[in-house]
Amino acid sequence: MKQKSLAGKVGIGIAVAALLIFTLFPVYWMMKSAFDKRAGDGGSSFLPKEFSWDNFAYVLGDAGFGLYLRNSLIVAAVVVLISGFVALLASVAVARFRFKFRTTMLMMILVIQMVPLEALVIPLFLQVKSLGLLNSLLGLMVVYVALSLPFGIWMLRGFVAAVPVELEEAAYVDGASWWRMFRSVMLPLTMPGLVATSVFSFITAWNEFIFAMTILGSESDQYTVAIGLKSFFGLHSNDWGSIMAASTLITLPVMIFFVIVQRRLSSGVVAGAVKG
């Protein structure tokens, strides 16, 4: 029995190691190529042929990728803040209040999440055009907020509904206004859901390509990182060193944001338990 148990543990360890290698190897190859000055010379090796920062210097300097990073950071920050705030207020409305067409609105929110994003490109393009926001980051922000709200409202609705009504009534009895109750009771208890929706909104605004290319058109100074990465792909050849360096730069903000919100998620759970 001990031998079987040991063999099972070894088998699990090998399977986990193989899964980690399969998952992390593309990330390693990306970073290895980013620091390899001769990444596009052909051939392959597990270590950089010539370690250098030249790819990053070119990407952030002559290629102008720093501008794309700035644009994406602005768009992602605005989308996360606006979509999170609006989704939280809307979720409180649909979870706490009873009004006409409430069920119909919830069903529409659910149906919108089932529609492929590609089917919304032309309608949203025409809507942004009618607003006079084509070829601008503001128009792209409007589109991303619209894409993030259905998921955010539907998810936060469950968190708001899970908050006992008695907590709100106790806050009112203690003399708190609605905004004070919202800030001191509702917000801490729904923080985990708000963080989850923020992650979704950030990833959508950071990695999305089709809507960005459609809305921004030929305004290269308004491009985000997803479109800027396309500039390193040529008709007959690709600049793999620059591609991997730019991909590394794109990945870092996502990792940093996830680390930040993960801490916020843990603190939100603890705060919610204390408030309850």
Secondary structure as GFF3:
##gff-version 3
##sequence-region A 1 276
A	DSSP	alpha_helix	2	34	.	.	.	ID=ss1
A	DSSP	alpha_helix	54	60	.	.	.	ID=ss2
A	DSSP	alpha_helix	65	96	.	.	.	ID=ss3
A	DSSP	alpha_helix	102	114	.	.	.	ID=ss4
A	DSSP	three_ten_helix	117	120	.	.	.	ID=ss5
A	DSSP	alpha_helix	121	130	.	.	.	ID=ss6
A	DSSP	alpha_helix	137	162	.	.	.	ID=ss7
A	DSSP	alpha_helix	165	173	.	.	.	ID=ss8
A	DSSP	alpha_helix	178	181	.	.	.	ID=ss9
A	DSSP	pi_helix	182	186	.	.	.	ID=ss10
A	DSSP	alpha_helix	187	207	.	.	.	ID=ss11
A	DSSP	alpha_helix	210	216	.	.	.	ID=ss12
A	DSSP	three_ten_helix	220	222	.	.	.	ID=ss13
A	DSSP	alpha_helix	225	228	.	.	.	ID=ss14
A	DSSP	three_ten_helix	229	232	.	.	.	ID=ss15
A	DSSP	alpha_helix	240	275	.	.	.	ID=ss16
###
